[in-house]
Amino acid sequence: MSGNGTDTGTCDHAEPCRTFGYAISQTTAGGEVVVVDSSGYGPVTITKSISLIAPRGIHAGISPSSGDAVEVNAGTSGKVVLRNLSLNGANGGRNGVDYNSASSLVVEDCGVANFANHGIERLAKSPDLAQLTVSDTVLRGNGAREGEGGALIARNAGSGSTDVDIDHSRAQLNLSGFEIGDGAKATITDSVAAGNGAGFVVFGNVQTARMFMERDTATGNNIGIATLGGQAVVSNSTIVDNTTGLAADAPLISRGNNTLTGNTSDGAFTGTLAAAYRSP
């Protein structure tokens, strides 16, 4: 891929392609599309296993005027990786990444900003068992234009489920931060929600919507952590300088060593869970 490329031929290094869509059509399933210089590369729909990769120091941008920057429709066995992409919805984009189908989606070192609805959206209605991994990614300014949405939402409205793993990522100045709903189980570690409507949110059925937080920070939000349904377990985390620290309409459990202070209203955990040690 190159800003000086053309959408002809086989997209080899000597004759790079111009857009992600064409490059994917020339790449076998399981292959890699690699960006070699900075440019905008256009919205894309992914229908097979593929990795879209930009090396560090290269700006690989996608700025849609409508719809989604990246739509993932890779079926029940597809495996998709997005690495070091810059997605910006300021021109009218609705979602940064719309994860419809794939057995796994990995989002690494990406920036996702200014989308009308969600930065990353997983709203499956299928029996799929899926894995969403988000690492070292910044989600900023999403959700405001539609009056709903936010940084990231994961929910499975069908009979399937989605396992969500978020680490070293940041949701900042979104309408809402990290949202986990029915059919989704999330582990969120070493991540920050700052300046959002609600920083960390779980909603839905108490048996199927679960959020586990470790070494996370919620600060400057209207609500730091909210359980509207489902359940959340929190440990070694910091909830400070929010309007409301904790808003618990469903189980919000402390596993210990949390800092809850300096909020206009701190709120309270609904219970505690002792860390268990099991001998080998």
C-alpha contacts under 8 A as a table, 3 or more apart, distances in Angstrom:
res1	aa1	res2	aa2	distance
1	M	5	G	6.64
1	M	11	C	7.21
1	M	16	P	5.00
1	M	17	C	4.85
1	M	18	R	5.75
1	M	19	T	7.03
1	M	20	F	7.46
1	M	23	A	7.21
1	M	33	V	7.07
1	M	34	V	6.00
1	M	35	V	4.51
1	M	36	V	5.92
1	M	37	D	7.59
2	S	5	G	4.87
2	S	16	P	5.76
2	S	17	C	6.14
2	S	18	R	5.64
2	S	35	V	6.11
2	S	36	V	5.63
2	S	37	D	5.50
2	S	38	S	7.42
2	S	39	S	7.31
3	G	18	R	5.93
3	G	37	D	6.49
3	G	38	S	6.63
3	G	39	S	5.12
3	G	40	G	7.15
3	G	41	Y	7.49
4	N	16	P	7.89
4	N	18	R	6.80
5	G	15	E	6.71
5	G	16	P	4.91
5	G	17	C	4.57
5	G	18	R	4.50
6	T	15	E	7.64
6	T	16	P	6.68
6	T	17	C	4.79
6	T	18	R	4.86
7	D	11	C	7.80
7	D	17	C	4.89
7	D	18	R	5.45
7	D	19	T	6.87
7	D	22	Y	6.08
7	D	23	A	7.57
8	T	11	C	7.29
8	T	17	C	6.78
9	G	15	E	7.46
9	G	17	C	7.97
10	T	15	E	7.67
10	T	16	P	7.97
10	T	17	C	7.95
10	T	23	A	7.90
10	T	26	Q	5.73
11	C	14	A	7.85
11	C	15	E	5.59
11	C	16	P	4.49
11	C	17	C	4.99
11	C	23	A	6.33
11	C	26	Q	6.89
12	D	15	E	5.39
12	D	16	P	5.57
12	D	17	C	7.98
13	H	16	P	5.56
17	C	20	F	7.90
17	C	22	Y	7.09
17	C	23	A	5.95
18	R	22	Y	7.55
18	R	23	A	7.59
18	R	41	Y	6.64
19	T	22	Y	5.63
19	T	23	A	6.30
19	T	41	Y	4.83
19	T	42	G	5.97
20	F	23	A	5.07
20	F	24	I	6.06
20	F	33	V	7.73
20	F	41	Y	5.97
20	F	42	G	6.65
20	F	43	P	7.50
20	F	44	V	6.18
21	G	24	I	5.39
21	G	25	S	6.54
21	G	42	G	7.80
21	G	43	P	7.61
21	G	44	V	5.33
21	G	45	T	7.00
21	G	46	I	7.99
22	Y	25	S	5.11
22	Y	26	Q	6.64
23	A	26	Q	5.23
23	A	27	T	6.43
23	A	33	V	6.74
24	I	27	T	5.03
24	I	28	T	7.81
24	I	33	V	6.94
24	I	46	I	7.75
24	I	50	I	7.65
25	S	28	T	7.85
27	T	31	G	6.00
27	T	32	E	7.25
27	T	33	V	7.41
28	T	31	G	5.54
29	A	48	K	5.79
29	A	49	S	5.03
29	A	50	I	6.06
30	G	48	K	7.66
30	G	49	S	4.80
30	G	50	I	5.03
30	G	51	S	7.40
30	G	79	K	7.57
31	G	49	S	7.31
31	G	50	I	5.35
31	G	51	S	6.48
32	E	50	I	5.82
32	E	51	S	4.68
32	E	52	L	6.11
32	E	53	I	7.15
33	V	50	I	7.49
33	V	51	S	6.08
33	V	52	L	4.97
33	V	53	I	6.12
34	V	52	L	6.24
34	V	53	I	4.89
34	V	54	A	5.89
34	V	55	P	7.90
35	V	38	S	7.74
35	V	52	L	7.99
35	V	53	I	6.29
35	V	54	A	4.93
35	V	55	P	7.21
35	V	58	I	7.78
35	V	60	A	6.99
36	V	54	A	7.22
36	V	55	P	7.71
36	V	58	I	7.41
37	D	58	I	5.84
37	D	59	H	7.32
37	D	60	A	7.70
38	S	58	I	5.05
38	S	59	H	4.53
38	S	60	A	5.61
38	S	61	G	7.89
39	S	59	H	6.28
39	S	60	A	5.63
39	S	61	G	6.19
40	G	59	H	7.94
40	G	60	A	5.90
40	G	61	G	4.35
40	G	62	I	5.61
40	G	63	S	7.37
41	Y	60	A	6.73
41	Y	61	G	5.98
41	Y	62	I	5.74
42	G	61	G	7.50
42	G	62	I	5.10
42	G	63	S	6.71
42	G	64	P	6.89
42	G	69	A	7.55
43	P	62	I	5.82
43	P	63	S	7.08
43	P	64	P	5.90
43	P	68	D	6.91
43	P	69	A	4.58
43	P	70	V	5.89
44	V	69	A	6.39
44	V	70	V	5.13
44	V	71	E	6.41
45	T	70	V	5.85
45	T	71	E	4.61
45	T	72	V	5.95
45	T	73	N	7.00
46	I	49	S	7.90
46	I	50	I	7.67
46	I	70	V	7.41
46	I	71	E	6.13
46	I	72	V	4.90
46	I	73	N	5.71
46	I	74	A	6.12
47	T	72	V	6.56
47	T	73	N	4.85
47	T	74	A	4.10
47	T	75	G	7.12
47	T	78	G	7.91
48	K	73	N	7.40
48	K	74	A	4.48
48	K	75	G	7.22
48	K	78	G	5.52
48	K	79	K	7.40
48	K	80	V	7.70
49	S	74	A	6.45
49	S	77	S	8.00
49	S	78	G	4.55
49	S	79	K	4.56
49	S	80	V	5.31
50	I	79	K	6.61
50	I	80	V	5.11
50	I	81	V	6.52
51	S	80	V	5.66
51	S	81	V	4.46
51	S	82	L	5.99
51	S	83	R	7.71
52	L	81	V	6.18
52	L	82	L	5.06
52	L	83	R	6.24
53	I	81	V	7.85
53	I	82	L	6.25
53	I	83	R	4.86
53	I	84	N	6.47
53	I	85	L	7.40
54	A	58	I	6.22
54	A	59	H	7.36
54	A	60	A	6.22
54	A	83	R	6.22
54	A	84	N	5.33
54	A	85	L	6.43
55	P	58	I	5.88
55	P	84	N	6.77
56	R	84	N	6.77
59	H	84	N	7.98
59	H	85	L	7.08
59	H	86	S	6.77
60	A	84	N	7.43
60	A	85	L	5.26
60	A	86	S	5.86
61	G	85	L	6.16
61	G	86	S	4.68
61	G	87	L	5.80
61	G	88	N	7.50
62	I	69	A	5.97
62	I	85	L	7.73
62	I	86	S	6.34
62	I	87	L	4.91
62	I	88	N	6.35
63	S	69	A	6.54
63	S	87	L	6.02
63	S	88	N	4.91
63	S	89	G	5.65
63	S	90	A	7.36
63	S	91	N	6.57
63	S	93	G	7.04
64	P	67	G	6.77
64	P	68	D	6.68
64	P	69	A	5.62
64	P	88	N	7.50
64	P	89	G	6.22
64	P	91	N	6.36
64	P	92	G	6.50
64	P	93	G	5.00
65	S	89	G	7.43
65	S	91	N	4.90
65	S	92	G	4.50
65	S	93	G	5.33
66	S	91	N	7.52
66	S	92	G	4.93
66	S	93	G	4.36
66	S	94	R	6.21
67	G	92	G	7.68
67	G	93	G	5.17
67	G	94	R	4.96
67	G	95	N	6.65
68	D	71	E	6.17
68	D	93	G	5.76
68	D	94	R	5.49
68	D	95	N	4.68
68	D	96	G	5.65
68	D	97	V	6.50
68	D	98	D	6.66
69	A	87	L	6.62
69	A	88	N	7.92
69	A	89	G	7.67
69	A	93	G	6.81
69	A	95	N	6.53
69	A	96	G	5.00
69	A	97	V	6.18
70	V	95	N	7.94
70	V	96	G	6.19
70	V	97	V	4.77
70	V	98	D	6.28
71	E	97	V	5.88
71	E	98	D	4.80
71	E	99	Y	6.24
71	E	100	N	7.26
72	V	80	V	7.95
72	V	97	V	7.45
72	V	98	D	6.10
72	V	99	Y	4.92
72	V	100	N	5.62
72	V	101	S	6.10
72	V	102	A	7.05
73	N	99	Y	7.16
73	N	100	N	5.53
73	N	101	S	4.77
73	N	102	A	6.49
74	A	77	S	7.22
74	A	78	G	4.81
74	A	79	K	7.34
74	A	80	V	7.80
74	A	101	S	5.46
74	A	102	A	4.77
75	G	78	G	5.57
75	G	101	S	5.14
75	G	102	A	5.01
75	G	103	S	7.36
76	T	101	S	6.27
76	T	102	A	5.13
76	T	103	S	5.32
76	T	128	D	6.35
77	S	102	A	5.87
77	S	103	S	4.97
78	G	101	S	7.81
78	G	102	A	4.58
78	G	103	S	5.42
78	G	104	S	6.84
79	K	102	A	5.93
79	K	103	S	5.86
79	K	104	S	4.97
79	K	105	L	6.15
80	V	102	A	7.20
80	V	104	S	6.26
80	V	105	L	4.86
80	V	106	V	6.30
81	V	105	L	5.85
81	V	106	V	4.70
81	V	107	V	6.11
81	V	108	E	7.76
82	L	85	L	6.81
82	L	105	L	7.87
82	L	106	V	6.15
82	L	107	V	4.91
82	L	108	E	6.22
82	L	110	C	7.64
83	R	107	V	6.09
83	R	108	E	4.78
83	R	109	D	5.80
83	R	110	C	6.20
84	N	108	E	6.31
84	N	109	D	4.68
84	N	110	C	4.61
84	N	111	G	7.51
85	L	109	D	7.33
85	L	110	C	4.94
85	L	111	G	6.49
86	S	110	C	5.87
86	S	111	G	4.85
86	S	112	V	6.25
87	L	96	G	6.10
87	L	110	C	7.72
87	L	111	G	6.04
87	L	112	V	4.78
87	L	113	A	6.35
88	N	91	N	7.66
88	N	93	G	7.51
88	N	96	G	7.24
88	N	112	V	6.02
88	N	113	A	4.99
88	N	114	N	5.83
88	N	115	F	6.75
89	G	92	G	5.57
89	G	93	G	4.19
89	G	94	R	6.72
89	G	95	N	7.41
89	G	96	G	6.94
89	G	113	A	6.28
89	G	114	N	4.79
89	G	115	F	4.22
89	G	116	A	7.03
90	A	93	G	6.62
90	A	113	A	7.73
90	A	114	N	5.17
90	A	115	F	6.42
92	G	115	F	7.32
92	G	116	A	7.22
93	G	96	G	7.29
93	G	115	F	5.50
93	G	116	A	6.41
94	R	115	F	5.24
94	R	116	A	4.72
94	R	117	N	5.26
94	R	118	H	7.07
95	N	98	D	6.17
95	N	115	F	5.53
95	N	116	A	6.70
95	N	117	N	5.57
95	N	118	H	4.97
95	N	119	G	5.56
95	N	120	I	6.63
95	N	121	E	7.04
96	G	112	V	6.17
96	G	113	A	7.60
96	G	115	F	6.29
96	G	118	H	6.57
96	G	119	G	4.61
96	G	120	I	5.72
96	G	121	E	7.87
97	V	118	H	7.93
97	V	119	G	6.30
97	V	120	I	4.70
97	V	121	E	6.14
98	D	120	I	6.13
98	D	121	E	4.94
98	D	122	R	6.33
99	Y	102	A	7.60
99	Y	105	L	7.63
99	Y	120	I	7.47
99	Y	121	E	5.94
99	Y	122	R	4.94
99	Y	123	L	7.43
99	Y	124	A	7.87
100	N	122	R	6.38
100	N	123	L	6.89
100	N	124	A	5.88
101	S	124	A	7.41
101	S	128	D	7.72
102	A	105	L	6.69
102	A	130	A	6.73
103	S	128	D	7.43
103	S	129	L	6.63
103	S	130	A	4.69
103	S	131	Q	6.26
104	S	130	A	5.60
104	S	131	Q	4.56
104	S	132	L	5.87
104	S	133	T	7.81
105	L	131	Q	6.36
105	L	132	L	5.04
105	L	133	T	6.27
106	V	132	L	6.09
106	V	133	T	4.72
106	V	134	V	6.02
106	V	135	S	7.93
107	V	110	C	6.66
107	V	133	T	6.15
107	V	134	V	4.80
107	V	135	S	6.30
107	V	137	T	7.40
108	E	134	V	6.02
108	E	135	S	4.89
108	E	136	D	5.86
108	E	137	T	6.11
109	D	135	S	6.47
109	D	136	D	4.82
109	D	137	T	4.88
109	D	138	V	7.85
110	C	136	D	7.18
110	C	137	T	4.84
110	C	138	V	6.53
111	G	137	T	5.86
111	G	138	V	4.97
111	G	139	L	6.17
111	G	140	R	7.95
112	V	115	F	7.87
112	V	119	G	5.67
112	V	137	T	7.81
112	V	138	V	6.27
112	V	139	L	4.86
112	V	140	R	6.40
113	A	119	G	6.60
113	A	138	V	8.00
113	A	139	L	5.74
113	A	140	R	4.70
113	A	141	G	5.54
113	A	142	N	5.88
114	N	119	G	7.82
114	N	140	R	6.59
114	N	141	G	4.80
114	N	142	N	4.72
114	N	143	G	7.46
115	F	118	H	6.10
115	F	119	G	6.10
115	F	141	G	7.25
115	F	142	N	4.78
115	F	143	G	6.17
115	F	145	R	7.77
116	A	142	N	6.02
116	A	143	G	4.83
116	A	144	A	6.09
116	A	145	R	4.76
116	A	146	E	5.53
116	A	149	G	7.58
117	N	142	N	6.37
117	N	143	G	4.41
117	N	144	A	7.40
117	N	145	R	7.27
117	N	146	E	6.12
117	N	148	E	6.45
117	N	149	G	4.63
117	N	150	G	6.25
118	H	121	E	5.79
118	H	142	N	5.78
118	H	143	G	5.66
118	H	149	G	5.08
118	H	150	G	4.80
118	H	151	A	5.48
118	H	152	L	5.95
118	H	153	I	7.23
119	G	139	L	6.22
119	G	140	R	7.86
119	G	142	N	5.86
119	G	143	G	7.85
119	G	150	G	6.51
119	G	151	A	4.79
119	G	152	L	5.68
120	I	151	A	6.44
120	I	152	L	4.69
120	I	153	I	6.51
121	E	152	L	5.83
121	E	153	I	5.14
121	E	154	A	6.28
122	R	153	I	6.03
122	R	154	A	4.60
122	R	155	R	6.03
122	R	156	N	7.47
123	L	153	I	7.57
123	L	154	A	6.07
123	L	155	R	5.03
123	L	156	N	5.60
123	L	157	A	6.80
124	A	155	R	6.56
124	A	156	N	4.64
124	A	157	A	5.84
124	A	158	G	6.58
125	K	156	N	5.95
125	K	157	A	4.78
125	K	158	G	4.18
125	K	159	S	7.59
125	K	160	G	7.88
126	S	156	N	7.49
126	S	157	A	7.38
126	S	158	G	4.79
126	S	159	S	6.43
126	S	160	G	6.07
127	P	158	G	5.72
127	P	159	S	4.72
127	P	160	G	3.82
127	P	161	S	7.33
128	D	159	S	7.69
128	D	160	G	4.77
128	D	161	S	6.55
128	D	162	T	7.99
129	L	160	G	5.37
129	L	161	S	5.07
129	L	162	T	5.92
129	L	163	D	7.99
130	A	161	S	6.39
130	A	162	T	4.71
130	A	163	D	6.28
131	Q	162	T	5.60
131	Q	163	D	4.84
131	Q	164	V	5.97
131	Q	165	D	7.85
132	L	162	T	7.02
132	L	163	D	6.22
132	L	164	V	4.80
132	L	165	D	6.30
133	T	164	V	5.89
133	T	165	D	4.76
133	T	166	I	5.88
134	V	137	T	6.63
134	V	164	V	7.98
134	V	165	D	6.30
134	V	166	I	4.76
134	V	167	D	6.49
134	V	169	S	7.30
135	S	166	I	5.84
135	S	167	D	4.99
135	S	168	H	5.81
135	S	169	S	5.86
136	D	167	D	6.62
136	D	168	H	4.87
136	D	169	S	4.77
136	D	170	R	7.84
137	T	168	H	7.21
137	T	169	S	4.74
137	T	170	R	6.43
138	V	169	S	5.77
138	V	170	R	4.81
138	V	171	A	6.17
138	V	172	Q	7.69
139	L	142	N	7.24
139	L	151	A	5.43
139	L	152	L	7.88
139	L	169	S	7.94
139	L	170	R	6.08
139	L	171	A	4.82
139	L	172	Q	6.33
139	L	174	N	7.73
140	R	151	A	6.75
140	R	170	R	7.97
140	R	171	A	5.89
140	R	172	Q	4.84
140	R	173	L	5.67
140	R	174	N	5.78
141	G	144	A	7.10
141	G	150	G	7.71
141	G	151	A	7.67
141	G	172	Q	6.68
141	G	173	L	4.97
141	G	174	N	4.45
141	G	175	L	7.33
142	N	149	G	7.13
142	N	150	G	4.87
142	N	151	A	5.61
142	N	173	L	7.52
142	N	174	N	4.78
142	N	175	L	6.39
143	G	146	E	6.10
143	G	147	G	6.38
143	G	148	E	5.50
143	G	149	G	4.39
143	G	150	G	4.24
143	G	151	A	7.19
143	G	174	N	6.05
143	G	175	L	5.09
143	G	176	S	7.28
144	A	147	G	5.22
144	A	148	E	6.66
144	A	149	G	7.46
144	A	150	G	7.45
144	A	174	N	6.96
144	A	175	L	5.53
145	R	148	E	7.83
146	E	149	G	7.35
147	G	175	L	7.55
148	E	175	L	6.73
148	E	176	S	7.98
149	G	152	L	7.93
149	G	153	I	7.86
149	G	175	L	6.36
149	G	176	S	6.46
150	G	153	I	7.55
150	G	174	N	5.12
150	G	175	L	4.82
150	G	176	S	4.37
150	G	177	G	5.76
150	G	178	F	7.75
151	A	171	A	5.93
151	A	172	Q	7.89
151	A	174	N	5.83
151	A	175	L	7.53
151	A	176	S	6.18
151	A	177	G	4.93
151	A	178	F	6.12
152	L	177	G	6.38
152	L	178	F	5.07
152	L	179	E	6.00
153	I	178	F	6.26
153	I	179	E	4.61
153	I	180	I	5.89
153	I	181	G	7.62
154	A	162	T	7.40
154	A	164	V	7.66
154	A	179	E	6.45
154	A	180	I	5.14
154	A	181	G	6.08
154	A	184	A	6.27
155	R	161	S	7.93
155	R	162	T	7.18
155	R	180	I	6.26
155	R	181	G	4.64
155	R	182	D	5.22
155	R	183	G	5.71
155	R	184	A	5.42
156	N	159	S	7.38
156	N	160	G	6.37
156	N	161	S	5.69
156	N	162	T	6.55
156	N	181	G	7.45
156	N	182	D	5.85
156	N	183	G	4.68
156	N	184	A	6.33
157	A	160	G	7.81
157	A	182	D	6.67
157	A	183	G	6.83
158	G	161	S	7.90
158	G	183	G	7.91
159	S	183	G	7.75
160	G	183	G	6.75
161	S	183	G	4.65
161	S	184	A	5.68
161	S	185	K	7.92
162	T	183	G	6.25
162	T	184	A	4.73
162	T	185	K	6.50
163	D	184	A	5.82
163	D	185	K	5.08
163	D	186	A	5.96
164	V	184	A	6.97
164	V	185	K	5.99
164	V	186	A	4.37
164	V	187	T	6.25
165	D	186	A	5.79
165	D	187	T	5.06
165	D	188	I	6.09
166	I	169	S	6.79
166	I	186	A	7.53
166	I	187	T	6.29
166	I	188	I	4.70
166	I	189	T	6.30
166	I	191	S	7.55
167	D	188	I	5.83
167	D	189	T	4.79
167	D	190	D	5.61
167	D	191	S	5.79
168	H	189	T	6.68
168	H	190	D	4.93
168	H	191	S	4.74
168	H	192	V	7.77
169	S	190	D	7.33
169	S	191	S	4.84
169	S	192	V	6.49
170	R	191	S	5.73
170	R	192	V	4.77
170	R	193	A	5.88
170	R	194	A	7.77
171	A	174	N	6.81
171	A	177	G	5.45
171	A	178	F	7.13
171	A	192	V	6.28
171	A	193	A	4.74
171	A	194	A	6.36
171	A	196	N	7.54
171	A	199	G	7.60
172	Q	177	G	7.29
172	Q	192	V	7.94
172	Q	193	A	5.86
172	Q	194	A	4.85
172	Q	195	G	5.59
172	Q	196	N	6.07
173	L	194	A	6.57
173	L	195	G	4.70
173	L	196	N	4.80
173	L	197	G	7.96
174	N	177	G	6.09
174	N	195	G	7.19
174	N	196	N	4.88
174	N	197	G	6.91
175	L	196	N	5.55
175	L	197	G	5.12
175	L	198	A	7.54
176	S	179	E	7.49
176	S	196	N	5.26
176	S	197	G	4.87
176	S	198	A	5.04
176	S	199	G	6.26
176	S	200	F	8.00
177	G	193	A	6.19
177	G	196	N	5.93
177	G	197	G	7.27
177	G	198	A	5.92
177	G	199	G	4.56
177	G	200	F	5.80
177	G	201	V	7.41
178	F	193	A	7.71
178	F	199	G	6.29
178	F	200	F	4.93
178	F	201	V	6.10
179	E	200	F	6.19
179	E	201	V	4.68
179	E	202	V	5.76
179	E	203	F	7.69
180	I	184	A	6.23
180	I	185	K	7.33
180	I	186	A	6.94
180	I	201	V	6.19
180	I	202	V	4.69
180	I	203	F	6.36
180	I	209	A	6.60
180	I	210	R	7.19
180	I	211	M	6.89
181	G	184	A	5.75
181	G	202	V	5.70
181	G	203	F	4.80
181	G	204	G	5.29
181	G	205	N	7.82
181	G	208	T	7.89
181	G	209	A	5.08
181	G	210	R	7.63
181	G	230	G	7.37
182	D	203	F	6.90
182	D	204	G	4.92
182	D	205	N	5.85
182	D	208	T	5.38
182	D	209	A	4.63
182	D	230	G	7.61
183	G	208	T	4.91
183	G	209	A	5.69
184	A	208	T	6.46
184	A	209	A	5.28
184	A	210	R	6.62
185	K	208	T	7.25
185	K	209	A	5.87
185	K	210	R	4.77
185	K	211	M	5.94
186	A	210	R	6.24
186	A	211	M	4.79
186	A	212	F	6.11
187	T	211	M	6.01
187	T	212	F	4.76
187	T	213	M	6.02
187	T	214	E	7.88
188	I	191	S	6.77
188	I	211	M	7.45
188	I	212	F	6.19
188	I	213	M	4.94
188	I	214	E	6.41
188	I	216	D	7.40
189	T	213	M	5.91
189	T	214	E	4.81
189	T	215	R	5.69
189	T	216	D	5.85
190	D	214	E	6.66
190	D	215	R	4.94
190	D	216	D	4.93
190	D	217	T	7.73
191	S	215	R	7.28
191	S	216	D	4.90
191	S	217	T	6.41
192	V	216	D	5.82
192	V	217	T	4.74
192	V	218	A	5.99
192	V	219	T	7.91
193	A	196	N	6.90
193	A	199	G	4.87
193	A	200	F	7.05
193	A	217	T	6.29
193	A	218	A	4.92
193	A	219	T	6.49
193	A	221	N	7.54
193	A	224	G	7.85
194	A	199	G	6.66
194	A	217	T	7.97
194	A	218	A	5.95
194	A	219	T	4.95
194	A	220	G	5.28
194	A	221	N	5.78
195	G	199	G	7.73
195	G	219	T	6.79
195	G	220	G	4.64
195	G	221	N	4.51
195	G	222	N	7.51
196	N	199	G	5.67
196	N	220	G	7.26
196	N	221	N	4.77
196	N	222	N	6.65
197	G	221	N	5.58
197	G	222	N	4.97
197	G	223	I	6.42
198	A	201	V	6.71
198	A	221	N	5.72
198	A	222	N	5.69
198	A	223	I	4.52
198	A	224	G	5.77
198	A	225	I	6.67
198	A	226	A	7.02
199	G	218	A	5.98
199	G	219	T	7.85
199	G	221	N	6.00
199	G	222	N	7.92
199	G	223	I	6.31
199	G	224	G	4.95
199	G	225	I	5.85
199	G	226	A	7.85
200	F	218	A	7.59
200	F	224	G	6.40
200	F	225	I	4.74
200	F	226	A	6.26
201	V	225	I	5.93
201	V	226	A	4.81
201	V	227	T	5.85
201	V	228	L	7.32
202	V	209	A	6.72
202	V	210	R	6.83
202	V	211	M	6.56
202	V	226	A	6.52
202	V	227	T	5.00
202	V	228	L	6.10
202	V	229	G	6.21
202	V	230	G	5.97
202	V	231	Q	6.69
202	V	232	A	7.01
203	F	209	A	6.51
203	F	227	T	6.10
203	F	228	L	4.71
203	F	229	G	4.02
203	F	230	G	5.19
203	F	231	Q	7.82
204	G	208	T	7.49
204	G	209	A	5.87
204	G	228	L	7.15
204	G	229	G	4.63
204	G	230	G	5.13
205	N	208	T	5.44
205	N	209	A	5.70
205	N	229	G	5.97
205	N	230	G	4.90
206	V	209	A	5.82
206	V	210	R	7.32
206	V	229	G	6.00
206	V	230	G	3.54
206	V	231	Q	5.72
206	V	250	A	7.71
207	Q	210	R	7.54
207	Q	230	G	6.53
208	T	230	G	6.81
209	A	229	G	7.59
209	A	230	G	4.58
209	A	231	Q	6.55
210	R	230	G	5.70
210	R	231	Q	5.10
210	R	232	A	5.78
211	M	231	Q	6.45
211	M	232	A	4.64
211	M	233	V	6.42
212	F	232	A	5.75
212	F	233	V	4.92
212	F	234	V	6.06
213	M	216	D	6.43
213	M	232	A	7.55
213	M	233	V	6.18
213	M	234	V	4.70
213	M	235	S	6.27
213	M	237	S	7.48
214	E	234	V	6.15
214	E	235	S	5.12
214	E	236	N	5.75
214	E	237	S	6.12
215	R	235	S	6.66
215	R	236	N	4.84
215	R	237	S	4.54
215	R	238	T	7.47
216	D	236	N	7.33
216	D	237	S	4.73
216	D	238	T	6.32
217	T	237	S	5.79
217	T	238	T	4.71
217	T	239	I	5.96
218	A	221	N	7.00
218	A	224	G	5.07
218	A	225	I	7.26
218	A	238	T	6.27
218	A	239	I	4.86
218	A	240	V	6.54
218	A	242	N	7.51
219	T	224	G	6.48
219	T	238	T	7.96
219	T	239	I	6.06
219	T	240	V	5.20
219	T	241	D	5.36
219	T	242	N	5.40
220	G	224	G	7.75
220	G	240	V	7.43
220	G	241	D	5.34
220	G	242	N	4.59
220	G	243	T	7.32
221	N	224	G	5.58
221	N	241	D	7.70
221	N	242	N	4.87
221	N	243	T	6.53
221	N	244	T	7.85
222	N	242	N	5.69
222	N	243	T	4.83
222	N	244	T	6.05
223	I	226	A	6.66
223	I	242	N	6.04
223	I	243	T	6.06
223	I	244	T	4.72
223	I	245	G	5.64
223	I	246	L	6.55
223	I	247	A	6.93
224	G	239	I	6.24
224	G	240	V	7.84
224	G	242	N	5.91
224	G	243	T	7.89
224	G	244	T	6.37
224	G	245	G	4.72
224	G	246	L	5.88
224	G	247	A	7.90
225	I	239	I	7.97
225	I	245	G	6.47
225	I	246	L	5.09
225	I	247	A	6.37
226	A	246	L	6.01
226	A	247	A	4.73
226	A	248	A	5.79
226	A	249	D	7.70
227	T	230	G	6.73
227	T	231	Q	6.41
227	T	232	A	6.91
227	T	247	A	6.46
227	T	248	A	4.99
227	T	249	D	5.59
227	T	250	A	5.25
227	T	251	P	6.85
227	T	252	L	6.45
228	L	248	A	6.83
228	L	249	D	5.18
228	L	250	A	5.91
229	G	249	D	6.57
229	G	250	A	5.03
229	G	251	P	7.74
230	G	250	A	6.35
230	G	251	P	7.16
231	Q	250	A	6.09
231	Q	251	P	4.83
231	Q	252	L	5.94
231	Q	253	I	7.85
232	A	251	P	6.36
232	A	252	L	4.91
232	A	253	I	6.08
233	V	252	L	6.05
233	V	253	I	4.67
233	V	254	S	5.81
233	V	255	R	6.53
234	V	237	S	6.77
234	V	252	L	7.64
234	V	253	I	6.16
234	V	254	S	4.98
234	V	255	R	5.76
234	V	256	G	7.50
234	V	258	N	7.53
235	S	254	S	5.96
235	S	255	R	4.91
235	S	256	G	5.15
235	S	257	N	5.99
235	S	258	N	5.69
236	N	256	G	6.45
236	N	257	N	4.78
236	N	258	N	4.80
236	N	259	T	7.60
237	S	257	N	7.19
237	S	258	N	4.80
237	S	259	T	6.26
238	T	258	N	5.85
238	T	259	T	4.67
238	T	260	L	6.30
239	I	242	N	7.35
239	I	245	G	6.00
239	I	258	N	7.72
239	I	259	T	5.96
239	I	260	L	4.94
239	I	261	T	6.76
239	I	263	N	7.87
240	V	245	G	6.75
240	V	259	T	7.44
240	V	260	L	5.99
240	V	261	T	5.33
240	V	262	G	5.30
240	V	263	N	5.51
241	D	245	G	7.65
241	D	261	T	7.38
241	D	262	G	5.13
241	D	263	N	4.45
241	D	264	T	7.16
242	N	245	G	5.47
242	N	262	G	7.60
242	N	263	N	4.81
242	N	264	T	6.59
242	N	265	S	7.94
243	T	263	N	5.58
243	T	264	T	4.84
243	T	265	S	6.21
244	T	247	A	6.91
244	T	263	N	5.97
244	T	264	T	6.01
244	T	265	S	4.79
244	T	266	D	5.69
244	T	267	G	6.55
245	G	260	L	7.05
245	G	261	T	7.88
245	G	263	N	5.68
245	G	264	T	7.74
245	G	265	S	6.24
245	G	266	D	4.51
245	G	267	G	5.69
245	G	268	A	7.97
246	L	266	D	6.16
246	L	267	G	4.69
246	L	268	A	5.87
246	L	269	F	7.08
247	A	267	G	6.23
247	A	268	A	7.54
248	A	251	P	6.63
248	A	252	L	6.01
248	A	268	A	7.57
248	A	269	F	7.19
248	A	270	T	7.09
251	P	269	F	7.99
251	P	270	T	5.94
251	P	271	G	7.58
252	L	269	F	5.39
252	L	270	T	5.36
252	L	271	G	6.88
253	I	269	F	5.67
253	I	270	T	5.84
253	I	271	G	4.97
253	I	272	T	5.24
253	I	273	L	6.57
254	S	258	N	7.32
254	S	269	F	6.29
254	S	271	G	6.38
254	S	272	T	4.70
254	S	273	L	6.06
255	R	272	T	5.73
255	R	273	L	4.69
255	R	274	A	5.76
255	R	275	A	6.38
256	G	272	T	7.35
256	G	273	L	7.47
256	G	274	A	7.27
256	G	275	A	7.86
260	L	263	N	7.75
260	L	266	D	6.55
261	T	266	D	6.27
262	G	266	D	7.27
263	N	266	D	5.11
269	F	272	T	7.48
